[in-house]
Amino acid sequence: MSFPPSILERAVERKLGEPVRAFDGRASLWRALTWTGLFGLAGLVLVPTAVTAMVVGRAGVGSVAVLGVAAQAVAVPWLARKGLILAGPADLRARNKTVYLFACGLILRAGGERPAYRWEDLASVTVSGVRDGAQGPTRYRFAVSAADGREIVFGPELPGVRALGERVAAEVTGRVLPDRLARVRAGESVRMGPFTLGPDGVEKEGERLSWADVVKVGVDNGVVYVGTRDEAHRLSAIASRMPNAIAFVQVCRTLADDEGAVSRN
């Protein structure tokens, strides 16, 4: 996809570097609008048909129409969850956007807005994923908090969103990680999500583990955890509610490594 001249001019103003890739949600928006319209039209036809057929005594036609209405009532929520039709006005707004990725940042096009962000303008990334069935693909969602207080959400409405989210997460982590490590090593206590990291250990809601005791650190099954070898003591948080979870894991591993060995599993 080509980058519009206005986007390229904005990128030059903000010194975002070379264009990399565009992630356009409008294609999925138009598909969803089309299917939503078709299902809506079908409903407008089936419901009056069922009522009229029952009134005039054409039970066969009425039964078929009623079955059609029932099938539609079951199908619509399922299709909405899959993103094939619109789930409501919020879904419409979410899809009506494009993210333009550059070497040094990104530009978001949403309605009439064109905010541009350099990587250092982004403060945190929160990642969540929902799997469609036991063997289905994972639908990723990335919530990015900017320094200006704005939250930018990238979800499955953007084709290739995983690549976009991973790039943003890597850039944010690359800046958060050295800052948090330097502050803790300098004797400060820093807050990362529900955890407090200090020179002597990590704490959450009054429970504390010293760095010498921390052996297992990671993300598993949607949970961020820090624990001892025997799992007798473990601090954890839901990954989808944990900003900068990747940076947190790496900070904990580094500080625990300073005291001994830490498992990478």
Secondary structure per residue as TSV (DSSP state, phi and psi in degrees):
chain	resnum	aa	ss	phi	psi
A	1	M	-	360.0	134.1
A	2	S	-	-78.4	154.7
A	3	F	-	-94.3	126.8
A	4	P	-	-60.6	148.3
A	5	P	H	-55.1	-38.4
A	6	S	H	-64.1	-34.6
A	7	I	H	-70.6	-41.6
A	8	L	H	-65.4	-37.9
A	9	E	H	-64.8	-42.2
A	10	R	H	-62.8	-37.9
A	11	A	H	-65.5	-37.6
A	12	V	H	-66.5	-41.9
A	13	E	H	-58.0	-40.7
A	14	R	H	-93.7	1.8
A	15	K	T	56.1	54.8
A	16	L	-	-89.4	-4.4
A	17	G	-	81.4	-159.4
A	18	E	S	-73.6	144.0
A	19	P	E	-67.4	142.5
A	20	V	E	-113.8	-56.7
A	21	R	E	-165.2	148.1
A	22	A	E	-108.4	138.8
A	23	F	E	-117.1	103.8
A	24	D	E	-107.8	116.9
A	25	G	-	-85.9	-4.3
A	26	R	H	-70.6	-28.0
A	27	A	H	-63.4	-45.9
A	28	S	H	-68.5	-29.2
A	29	L	H	-63.6	-46.9
A	30	W	H	-67.3	-36.3
A	31	R	H	-63.9	-44.7
A	32	A	H	-65.4	-38.8
A	33	L	H	-62.6	-40.1
A	34	T	H	-63.5	-49.1
A	35	W	H	-68.4	-35.5
A	36	T	H	-62.9	-42.4
A	37	G	H	-64.0	-41.3
A	38	L	H	-64.4	-42.8
A	39	F	H	-67.7	-37.2
A	40	G	H	-64.4	-41.9
A	41	L	H	-63.4	-41.7
A	42	A	H	-60.9	-40.4
A	43	G	H	-64.7	-38.2
A	44	L	H	-65.6	-27.6
A	45	V	H	-85.8	-44.6
A	46	L	H	-69.0	-43.5
A	47	V	H	-63.1	-51.1
A	48	P	H	-62.5	-35.2
A	49	T	H	-62.7	-44.6
A	50	A	H	-62.6	-44.5
A	51	V	H	-65.2	-47.2
A	52	T	H	-62.8	-43.5
A	53	A	H	-62.7	-39.7
A	54	M	H	-67.7	-36.6
A	55	V	H	-68.5	-41.7
A	56	V	H	-87.7	-0.8
A	57	G	T	88.0	15.5
A	58	R	-	-93.6	78.4
A	59	A	H	-62.9	-35.7
A	60	G	H	-62.5	-49.7
A	61	V	H	-63.4	-41.8
A	62	G	H	-62.4	-38.8
A	63	S	H	-65.5	-42.4
A	64	V	H	-62.3	-43.3
A	65	A	H	-65.3	-40.0
A	66	V	H	-63.5	-41.3
A	67	L	H	-62.2	-37.4
A	68	G	H	-64.4	-42.1
A	69	V	H	-63.5	-42.3
A	70	A	H	-64.2	-42.2
A	71	A	H	-63.2	-39.2
A	72	Q	H	-65.7	-38.9
A	73	A	H	-62.7	-32.8
A	74	V	H	-78.6	-40.0
A	75	A	H	-72.2	-38.0
A	76	V	H	-59.4	-50.3
A	77	P	H	-60.6	-38.2
A	78	W	H	-64.8	-45.3
A	79	L	H	-65.2	-34.6
A	80	A	H	-65.6	-42.5
A	81	R	H	-63.0	-34.4
A	82	K	H	-78.7	-9.0
A	83	G	T	81.9	12.7
A	84	L	S	-83.6	-23.4
A	85	I	S	-130.1	165.4
A	86	L	-	-74.0	136.7
A	87	A	-	-91.7	-6.4
A	88	G	S	152.5	-177.8
A	89	P	H	-58.4	-37.4
A	90	A	H	-64.3	-37.6
A	91	D	H	-65.6	-38.4
A	92	L	H	-60.7	-46.4
A	93	R	H	-66.0	-38.1
A	94	A	H	-64.5	-36.7
A	95	R	H	-79.9	-23.6
A	96	N	S	-83.1	62.3
A	97	K	E	-154.4	159.1
A	98	T	E	-136.1	138.9
A	99	V	E	-112.1	125.2
A	100	Y	E	-104.8	115.6
A	101	L	E	-92.6	132.0
A	102	F	E	-123.1	170.2
A	103	A	T	-61.5	-33.2
A	104	C	T	-116.0	14.4
A	105	G	E	163.6	-157.0
A	106	L	E	-152.6	161.7
A	107	I	E	-125.9	133.2
A	108	L	E	-104.5	125.9
A	109	R	E	-107.0	111.0
A	110	A	E	-138.5	107.5
A	111	G	T	65.1	-128.4
A	112	G	T	-91.8	0.4
A	113	E	B	-89.3	149.5
A	114	R	-	-139.7	55.1
A	115	P	-	-66.2	139.7
A	116	A	E	-118.7	138.4
A	117	Y	E	-132.3	128.8
A	118	R	E	-80.3	161.4
A	119	W	G	-58.2	-36.0
A	120	E	G	-71.6	-9.9
A	121	D	G	-83.0	-7.9
A	122	L	E	-102.3	127.1
A	123	A	E	-95.0	-35.8
A	124	S	E	-157.5	158.9
A	125	V	E	-133.5	130.3
A	126	T	E	-115.6	126.9
A	127	V	E	-111.2	136.1
A	128	S	E	-138.0	155.2
A	129	G	E	-147.1	136.7
A	130	V	E	-121.6	125.7
A	131	R	E	-88.3	133.7
A	132	D	S	-83.5	85.0
A	133	G	S	85.2	170.7
A	134	A	S	-61.0	-37.3
A	135	Q	S	-111.8	6.2
A	136	G	S	-80.6	169.4
A	137	P	-	-70.8	157.4
A	138	T	E	-90.5	131.3
A	139	R	E	-96.3	109.9
A	140	Y	E	-90.6	148.5
A	141	R	E	-136.9	129.7
A	142	F	E	-121.0	122.4
A	143	A	E	-107.0	114.6
A	144	V	E	-108.2	124.0
A	145	S	E	-98.0	125.4
A	146	A	E	-95.1	161.9
A	147	A	T	-64.7	-22.7
A	148	D	T	-83.3	4.9
A	149	G	S	93.3	-6.2
A	150	R	-	-80.9	142.7
A	151	E	E	-107.9	127.5
A	152	I	E	-110.2	126.3
A	153	V	E	-112.5	126.2
A	154	F	E	-111.8	125.7
A	155	G	-	-131.8	-167.8
A	156	P	T	-65.9	-6.9
A	157	E	T	-68.6	-17.1
A	158	L	S	-99.1	117.6
A	159	P	T	-59.1	132.3
A	160	G	T	76.8	21.8
A	161	V	H	-60.6	-29.7
A	162	R	H	-61.9	-42.7
A	163	A	H	-63.5	-40.3
A	164	L	H	-64.1	-49.6
A	165	G	H	-62.3	-40.5
A	166	E	H	-66.1	-36.2
A	167	R	H	-67.1	-45.7
A	168	V	H	-63.1	-43.9
A	169	A	H	-61.8	-40.2
A	170	A	H	-64.6	-41.7
A	171	E	H	-67.0	-43.1
A	172	V	H	-66.9	-44.0
A	173	T	H	-60.7	-40.2
A	174	G	H	-61.6	-20.9
A	175	R	H	-99.3	-36.5
A	176	V	H	-70.0	-42.6
A	177	L	H	-56.1	-56.7
A	178	P	H	-63.6	-33.5
A	179	D	H	-64.0	-49.3
A	180	R	H	-65.7	-40.4
A	181	L	H	-62.2	-46.0
A	182	A	H	-62.2	-40.5
A	183	R	H	-68.2	-42.3
A	184	V	H	-66.5	-42.8
A	185	R	H	-66.8	-22.0
A	186	A	T	-84.5	-0.7
A	187	G	T	104.6	0.8
A	188	E	-	-83.0	161.9
A	189	S	-	-108.1	130.4
A	190	V	E	-121.9	147.1
A	191	R	E	-98.8	129.6
A	192	M	E	-133.1	103.5
A	193	G	T	62.8	-133.5
A	194	P	T	-84.4	0.1
A	195	F	E	-99.3	148.8
A	196	T	E	-118.1	123.6
A	197	L	E	-106.5	127.8
A	198	G	E	-130.6	176.1
A	199	P	T	-59.1	-27.3
A	200	D	T	-100.9	-12.2
A	201	G	E	166.6	-169.8
A	202	V	E	-119.0	141.7
A	203	E	E	-134.6	146.5
A	204	K	E	-148.3	121.0
A	205	E	T	51.1	45.6
A	206	G	T	86.4	-13.0
A	207	E	E	-93.7	139.8
A	208	R	E	-137.1	141.7
A	209	L	E	-124.2	131.8
A	210	S	E	-75.9	155.6
A	211	W	T	-63.0	-30.2
A	212	A	T	-66.3	-25.7
A	213	D	T	-91.0	-16.2
A	214	V	-	-76.1	122.4
A	215	V	-	-121.4	-39.3
A	216	K	E	-111.0	125.8
A	217	V	E	-140.1	134.5
A	218	G	E	172.5	-168.8
A	219	V	E	-127.7	125.0
A	220	D	E	-145.6	130.7
A	221	N	T	56.2	35.7
A	222	G	T	78.1	14.0
A	223	V	E	-123.2	130.5
A	224	V	E	-90.4	129.6
A	225	Y	E	-139.0	154.4
A	226	V	E	-136.0	126.5
A	227	G	E	-152.2	172.2
A	228	T	-	-86.7	170.4
A	229	R	T	-59.9	-42.3
A	230	D	T	-87.5	5.3
A	231	E	S	62.7	11.8
A	232	A	S	-65.8	-29.9
A	233	H	S	-128.8	128.4
A	234	R	E	-150.4	131.9
A	235	L	E	-110.9	136.2
A	236	S	E	-148.4	163.7
A	237	A	E	-153.4	154.1
A	238	I	E	-69.9	125.8
A	239	A	G	-60.4	-36.1
A	240	S	G	-69.6	-9.9
A	241	R	G	-113.5	13.6
A	242	M	-	-117.0	100.2
A	243	P	T	-62.8	141.8
A	244	N	T	54.3	45.2
A	245	A	H	-60.9	-38.6
A	246	I	H	-64.5	-44.0
A	247	A	H	-63.8	-39.9
A	248	F	H	-59.0	-47.5
A	249	V	H	-59.9	-43.7
A	250	Q	H	-69.2	-36.9
A	251	V	H	-63.4	-47.0
A	252	C	H	-62.1	-42.3
A	253	R	H	-62.7	-41.7
A	254	T	H	-66.1	-45.0
A	255	L	H	-68.6	-36.0
A	256	A	H	-69.2	-36.5
A	257	D	H	-63.2	-29.9
A	258	D	T	-62.4	-25.2
A	259	E	T	-102.6	-17.5
A	260	G	S	167.9	-155.0
A	261	A	-	-91.2	143.7
A	262	V	-	-130.4	137.0
A	263	S	B	-72.3	142.9
A	264	R	-	-98.0	4.9
A	265	N	-	-82.6	360.0
